[in-house]
Amino acid sequence: MSDRLASVEVQSTGWCPFNCTYCYIPKTEEMKGVHDKIVEDLKSGKFIERIKTLYGDKVEYLSLWGTEPLLTTAIVSESIPKLAATFPKLKEIMFSTAMPYPERLVDFIKVVVQNNLKPKIQISLDGPAFLTDANRYDGASKIAPDNMLEVVSKIQDVKSPVSFQWKSTLGISGIREMLDDPTKIDDTLNYFHNLYDRFLTLNKNKLIKLDTRDYLPTLVVPGRYSVDDGRAFANFLRLLRWKGGISAYTMRFNRIYSLWHQLGSRRDILTCSGGDSNMGMGQNIHICHRTFYYDEPAYVKGVIDSGIDNWDVSHFTSGAVDSVVKSYIVNPNDKNEITRFDYTMRGYHDFWRMRIGYGVSMLKELALANQVSPIYKDDSFAELFIIFLDLCVGCPAENLLNTGSINVIPLSIFRMWGNGAFEELVEGFRDSRSK
């Protein structure tokens, strides 16, 4: 595998007590069986040997993924000493949680720091109730931050770094709701500012950090975005900037500028890390956690049978998932398949001329068809747009599911960003540089 490999995402759950919009697991007996199989794998410690076979001792960062990691942190805790001993370069253990069980997180953090590792906890929190409760679970906008602060109060005696951060995700319905009533943007900004102030008041330990002070939302991708959705998104970003807020994409675009001189030789410093410096590890090897469960027939059947609106079930019935399973989910004991997989992913991460050429051509066709702004008939601006999509929005796993190729970005993303949103991002960048 690549010499740059330093991170692994471990499949840690197969069940979730919630019905979050952005993380759907069918509530079936078959999926409970999948969860039980994952639990047994964690208990046995086989996942550690599997990681070692693939990575040797190179792992520096480990994260837990699946659904709600706090369901299995007590089991993972038992393996922390072995993980630390097996991977001497390991620095950090991270996961993303909806924060349902604060006492479990306290126990987990204490075990991690006792083994000289840094816990990094990402908390799924989209904003006030009209966003978070609608996307996550009833009461999440209050429960999640209250539980996080409870955890902070109970780990004040830690003598090693502990990091928390918010993870805010927006769908088009939330964006339109804030456009219809712009005071809700203010409410959202104030919501996060107030939470940060509460953290500062409570926390007296300088080793405990809340990394995300402001509201830095990311967009649900790929979505089924229309031209009108793209225009609404552009208006939202504009209002957000006028009100003193920024999105995560502003930060990502700034990184393109700061690292521009290196992109010719090291595109991978900005691209999605899946299949490059990071891999997903369940029973099999994955590009990242995005394709966890696709090799579980119970999961695929559950999604198809559910007909849930927030999943594009057509991907599961058209054969897209079968294609992913065949070519991009690899048996860790098959060295030939691992070599082929690594070769394919190196092509994605190290070479992008084809993607840039395809993207610019498609963008111009969309401009001629009035699907994106006519500004993209200009070669230089079109190329900058595609570089942004590829580095700051692109995801090889999402590309595979939606287009059948890791190199082809879904048209939905072109529409969402190509109708004023990217222009707004550039305008905001110009303003920041002129100050």
matplotlib code that plots the C-alpha trace (Angstrom):
import matplotlib.pyplot as plt

x = [0.0, 1.0, 3.8, 1.6, -0.9, -1.3, -5.0, -7.6, -11.4, -12.7, -16.2, -17.5, -21.3, -24.1, -27.1, -28.3, -31.2, -32.0, -33.4, -31.0, -31.5, -27.8, -27.1, -29.8, -29.6, -32.6, -34.3, -34.4, -33.5, -31.0, -29.1, -29.1, -27.3, -24.8, -24.2, -23.7, -21.1, -19.2, -19.3, -17.8, -15.1, -14.2, -14.3, -12.0, -9.4, -9.2, -9.6, -6.3, -4.5, -6.3, -5.1, -1.5, -1.4, -2.3, -0.5, 2.3, 3.1, 2.4, -1.0, -1.0, -4.7, -7.6, -11.3, -14.5, -17.3, -20.6, -23.6, -23.4, -19.9, -20.9, -22.8, -19.5, -16.9, -16.9, -15.8, -13.2, -11.8, -10.7, -8.5, -6.9, -3.8, -3.2, -3.8, -1.2, 1.3, 0.7, 0.9, 3.6, 3.1, -0.6, -1.4, -5.2, -8.5, -11.4, -15.1, -18.3, -21.3, -24.8, -23.9, -26.6, -24.6, -22.3, -21.2, -19.8, -17.8, -16.3, -15.2, -13.7, -11.8, -10.2, -9.0, -7.6, -5.6, -4.3, -2.7, -1.0, -3.4, -5.4, -9.2, -10.9, -14.6, -16.7, -20.3, -23.1, -24.9, -26.4, -27.8, -31.0, -34.0, -35.4, -32.2, -30.7, -34.0, -35.3, -32.1, -31.1, -33.5, -36.1, -34.4, -30.9, -30.2, -30.3, -29.3, -26.1, -24.4, -25.7, -24.2, -20.9, -20.6, -21.4, -18.5, -16.2, -17.1, -16.3, -12.8, -11.4, -8.6, -7.2, -3.5, -3.4, -5.0, -8.7, -10.3, -14.0, -15.5, -19.0, -19.9, -22.8, -24.4, -27.1, -29.6, -31.5, -34.7, -32.8, -31.1, -34.5, -36.0, -33.3, -33.7, -37.4, -36.6, -33.1, -33.3, -32.9, -29.3, -28.7, -30.3, -27.9, -24.8, -25.9, -26.6, -23.0, -21.5, -23.5, -22.4, -18.8, -19.3, -20.8, -17.8, -15.3, -17.2, -17.2, -13.8, -10.8, -8.4, -6.2, -5.7, -9.4, -10.2, -13.3, -11.8, -14.8, -15.9, -18.0, -20.7, -18.9, -21.6, -21.0, -23.5, -25.3, -23.7, -24.4, -28.1, -30.5, -29.9, -31.5, -30.6, -33.0, -31.3, -28.0, -29.3, -30.8, -27.5, -25.6, -28.1, -27.6, -23.8, -24.1, -26.4, -24.2, -21.1, -23.0, -23.9, -20.3, -20.4, -18.5, -18.9, -16.3, -15.8, -14.4, -11.7, -11.1, -10.8, -8.3, -6.2, -6.1, -4.7, -2.1, -0.9, -1.4, 2.4, 2.4, -0.6, 1.4, 3.4, 1.3, -2.4, -3.1, -2.3, -5.8, -7.9, -10.2, -8.0, -10.1, -7.9, -4.8, -3.7, -6.8, -8.7, -11.8, -11.5, -14.3, -14.2, -12.9, -10.9, -12.9, -12.1, -13.5, -16.4, -18.8, -19.1, -19.3, -22.3, -22.4, -21.0, -23.8, -26.8, -29.0, -28.2, -28.7, -32.1, -33.1, -32.5, -34.3, -37.3, -37.5, -38.0, -36.8, -36.8, -33.4, -31.6, -31.3, -32.5, -32.0, -28.2, -29.0, -31.3, -29.3, -26.2, -24.1, -23.6, -22.7, -20.0, -18.6, -18.5, -16.9, -14.1, -13.7, -14.3, -11.3, -10.4, -7.5, -6.0, -5.8, -2.6, -3.3, -6.6, -4.9, -2.3, -5.0, -7.0, -4.0, -3.1, -6.6, -6.7, -3.3, -4.6, -7.4, -5.1, -2.0, -3.5, -6.2, -5.8, -8.6, -10.9, -10.1, -10.6, -13.9, -15.1, -14.4, -16.1, -19.1, -19.3, -19.3, -22.1, -24.1, -23.5, -24.8, -27.9, -28.5, -27.9, -25.1, -24.0, -22.8, -19.6, -18.3, -18.0, -14.7, -11.8, -9.8, -12.8, -14.2, -10.9, -10.7, -14.2, -13.4, -10.2, -12.4, -14.9, -12.3, -10.2, -12.8, -16.1, -15.1, -15.4, -14.4, -16.9, -19.8, -18.6, -18.7, -22.2, -23.6, -21.7, -20.1, -16.6, -14.3, -13.2, -16.7, -18.3, -22.1, -24.0, -26.0, -22.8, -22.2, -25.7, -25.4, -22.1, -22.4, -25.3, -23.7, -22.3, -18.8, -18.8, -19.9, -17.1, -14.5, -16.0, -15.8, -12.2, -11.4, -12.9, -10.9, -7.6, -8.3, -8.7]
y = [0.0, 3.7, 4.9, 7.8, 5.5, 6.8, 6.5, 3.8, 4.0, 1.0, -0.3, -0.3, -0.6, -1.9, -0.5, 2.9, 4.0, 7.0, 7.8, 10.5, 12.0, 11.7, 8.3, 5.7, 2.1, -0.1, -1.2, -4.9, -8.1, -8.8, -5.6, -6.5, -9.6, -7.5, -5.4, -8.6, -9.8, -6.5, -6.7, -10.2, -9.0, -6.2, -8.5, -11.0, -8.4, -9.7, -6.2, -5.3, -8.1, -7.3, -3.7, -4.8, -7.1, -4.2, -1.3, -2.8, -0.3, 2.8, 3.7, 7.2, 7.9, 5.6, 6.5, 4.5, 4.6, 2.9, 4.4, 5.5, 4.6, 5.0, 1.8, -0.1, 2.1, -0.1, -3.0, -1.0, 0.3, -3.2, -3.2, 0.3, -1.1, -3.6, -1.0, 1.3, -1.5, -2.8, 0.6, 2.6, 5.6, 5.8, 9.4, 9.8, 8.0, 9.8, 9.3, 11.2, 10.9, 12.2, 12.3, 10.0, 8.4, 10.9, 8.4, 6.0, 8.8, 9.8, 6.2, 6.0, 9.2, 8.2, 4.9, 6.6, 9.2, 6.6, 5.0, 8.3, 8.7, 11.8, 11.4, 13.6, 13.7, 15.1, 15.9, 15.9, 19.2, 21.2, 24.2, 25.1, 22.7, 23.6, 22.1, 19.5, 18.0, 17.7, 16.0, 13.9, 13.1, 14.9, 17.1, 16.6, 20.4, 20.5, 17.0, 16.8, 20.0, 19.4, 15.9, 17.2, 19.8, 17.1, 15.1, 18.1, 18.7, 15.1, 15.0, 18.2, 16.2, 14.8, 15.5, 14.8, 16.7, 16.1, 17.7, 18.3, 19.8, 20.4, 18.8, 20.7, 19.4, 21.3, 20.0, 22.1, 22.1, 23.8, 26.2, 27.3, 27.6, 30.1, 32.0, 32.3, 33.7, 35.2, 35.7, 32.0, 32.4, 34.8, 32.3, 29.6, 31.7, 32.8, 29.2, 28.1, 31.3, 30.7, 27.0, 28.1, 30.6, 27.9, 25.7, 28.5, 29.2, 25.5, 24.4, 25.2, 22.6, 24.1, 20.6, 20.3, 22.1, 22.9, 23.4, 24.8, 28.1, 29.3, 27.9, 26.0, 23.9, 21.5, 20.4, 17.1, 15.4, 14.3, 15.2, 15.6, 19.3, 21.4, 24.7, 26.5, 24.7, 26.0, 29.6, 29.2, 27.9, 30.9, 33.3, 31.5, 31.7, 35.4, 36.1, 34.0, 36.1, 39.4, 38.2, 37.5, 33.7, 31.4, 27.9, 25.1, 25.5, 29.0, 27.4, 24.8, 27.3, 29.3, 26.2, 25.9, 29.4, 28.8, 25.5, 26.4, 26.1, 22.5, 21.2, 20.4, 17.7, 16.9, 17.1, 14.6, 17.2, 18.6, 15.8, 13.4, 11.1, 8.0, 5.3, 7.4, 8.3, 6.7, 3.4, 1.9, -1.4, -3.8, -7.4, -6.1, -3.1, 0.0, 3.3, 4.8, 4.4, 5.5, 2.0, 0.2, -2.3, -2.4, -5.9, -6.9, -8.2, -7.5, -3.8, -3.5, -5.3, -3.2, 0.0, -1.2, -2.4, 0.8, 3.2, 6.0, 9.4, 10.5, 7.6, 7.3, 3.7, 3.7, 3.3, 0.1, -1.3, -0.2, -2.3, 0.5, -1.1, -4.4, -2.7, -1.1, -4.4, -6.1, -3.6, -1.4, -3.6, -5.9, -9.0, -8.0, -11.5, -11.2, -9.5, -9.4, -7.6, -5.2, -4.4, -3.8, -1.6, 0.5, 0.9, 2.2, 4.6, 5.9, 6.8, 8.8, 10.6, 11.2, 12.1, 14.5, 15.8, 13.6, 14.9, 18.5, 18.0, 16.2, 18.7, 21.8, 20.2, 19.2, 22.6, 24.4, 22.1, 22.8, 26.6, 26.3, 24.5, 27.1, 24.6, 26.6, 30.3, 31.6, 32.8, 29.2, 29.6, 31.3, 28.8, 30.0, 30.4, 27.1, 25.4, 27.0, 25.8, 22.2, 22.3, 23.5, 20.7, 18.1, 19.1, 20.6, 18.7, 15.6, 12.1, 9.0, 6.8, 9.2, 9.5, 5.7, 5.4, 8.2, 7.9, 4.5, 6.0, 7.4, 10.1, 11.5, 14.1, 13.9, 16.5, 17.4, 18.9, 21.0, 22.5, 23.1, 25.0, 26.4, 28.7, 31.5, 29.6, 29.3, 32.8, 33.9, 31.9, 33.6, 37.0, 36.4, 35.3, 38.5, 40.6, 38.8, 39.3, 43.0, 43.7]
z = [0.0, -0.3, 1.9, 2.9, 4.7, 8.2, 9.1, 9.3, 9.8, 11.7, 11.3, 14.9, 14.7, 12.6, 14.4, 15.6, 18.0, 15.8, 12.4, 11.4, 7.9, 7.1, 8.5, 7.8, 8.9, 8.2, 11.5, 10.7, 12.5, 9.8, 10.6, 14.3, 13.1, 11.2, 14.3, 16.4, 13.9, 14.2, 18.0, 18.0, 15.6, 18.0, 21.0, 19.4, 18.5, 15.0, 13.6, 15.1, 13.3, 10.1, 10.3, 11.1, 8.1, 5.9, 7.5, 9.5, 12.3, 10.2, 11.7, 13.3, 13.4, 14.1, 13.9, 14.7, 12.2, 11.3, 13.0, 16.6, 18.0, 21.6, 21.3, 21.3, 22.9, 26.1, 23.9, 22.0, 25.3, 26.1, 23.0, 23.6, 25.4, 22.6, 19.9, 21.6, 21.8, 18.3, 16.7, 18.4, 16.1, 17.0, 18.1, 18.1, 18.3, 16.8, 16.2, 15.3, 17.7, 18.2, 22.0, 23.4, 26.2, 28.0, 30.7, 28.1, 26.5, 29.8, 30.4, 26.9, 27.1, 30.4, 28.9, 25.8, 27.7, 30.1, 27.1, 26.0, 23.1, 22.1, 21.9, 19.2, 19.4, 16.6, 17.6, 15.0, 15.6, 12.8, 14.8, 16.6, 16.9, 13.4, 11.9, 14.3, 15.7, 12.1, 10.9, 13.9, 16.7, 18.8, 21.3, 19.8, 19.6, 23.5, 24.4, 22.4, 23.6, 27.2, 27.2, 25.7, 28.5, 31.0, 29.7, 29.8, 33.5, 34.3, 32.7, 34.1, 35.7, 32.5, 31.9, 28.2, 25.3, 24.5, 21.5, 20.7, 17.5, 16.1, 12.7, 11.0, 7.9, 5.9, 3.4, 0.9, 3.1, 6.0, 3.6, 2.1, 5.6, 6.6, 3.3, 3.9, 7.4, 7.5, 11.2, 11.5, 10.2, 13.1, 15.4, 14.1, 14.5, 18.0, 18.9, 18.2, 19.7, 22.9, 23.1, 22.8, 25.6, 27.8, 27.1, 28.0, 31.3, 32.3, 31.1, 33.3, 31.8, 29.1, 27.6, 26.7, 23.5, 21.5, 18.0, 16.2, 17.5, 14.6, 12.4, 9.6, 7.8, 5.0, 2.4, 2.1, -0.9, -3.4, -3.1, -6.0, -6.5, -9.2, -10.7, -8.3, -5.4, -6.6, -6.7, -3.2, -1.9, -3.4, -1.7, 1.5, 1.4, 0.5, 3.5, 5.8, 4.8, 5.2, 8.7, 9.6, 9.2, 6.8, 5.6, 5.8, 2.0, 2.6, 4.7, 2.0, -0.8, 1.3, 1.5, -2.3, -2.4, 0.3, -1.2, -4.8, -5.6, -4.4, -6.4, -9.5, -7.6, -4.6, -5.4, -2.7, 0.0, -0.5, -2.1, -0.1, 1.9, 1.1, -0.5, 0.0, 3.5, 4.9, 4.5, 5.8, 7.6, 8.4, 7.5, 4.2, 3.0, 1.8, 0.3, 3.4, 5.8, 3.1, 1.7, 5.0, 4.8, 1.0, 1.2, 3.6, 1.7, 4.7, 4.5, 0.7, 0.9, 3.9, 2.0, -1.1, 0.9, 3.0, 0.1, 2.4, 0.6, 1.7, 0.0, -3.7, -3.8, -7.6, -6.8, -5.1, -7.8, -10.8, -10.0, -8.7, -5.3, -7.0, -9.0, -5.8, -4.0, -7.0, -7.6, -4.5, -1.5, -1.1, 0.9, 3.2, 2.7, -1.1, -2.0, -5.7, -5.1, -2.7, -5.3, -8.0, -5.5, -4.6, -8.2, -9.0, -6.1, -6.9, -10.3, -8.6, -6.1, -8.2, -11.6, -12.4, -15.9, -17.2, -14.4, -15.1, -18.8, -18.3, -15.7, -17.8, -20.9, -18.9, -17.2, -20.6, -21.9, -18.8, -19.3, -22.9, -21.6, -18.9, -16.1, -14.7, -14.8, -18.2, -16.5, -16.9, -20.6, -19.7, -19.7, -16.7, -14.3, -15.4, -14.6, -11.2, -10.5, -11.4, -9.3, -6.4, -6.9, -7.2, -4.2, -1.8, -2.6, -4.5, -3.0, -4.9, -3.1, -3.9, -7.5, -7.8, -6.5, -8.6, -11.9, -11.8, -11.9, -9.2, -11.7, -12.7, -10.4, -10.2, -12.2, -9.1, -7.6, -10.8, -10.4, -6.7, -7.0, -10.5, -10.1, -8.1, -5.0, -6.2, -7.5, -4.0, -2.5, -4.7, -3.9, -0.2, -0.7, -2.6, 0.2, 2.8, 0.9, 0.4, 4.1]

ax = plt.figure().add_subplot(projection="3d")
ax.plot(x, y, z, "-o")
ax.set_aspect("equal")
plt.show()
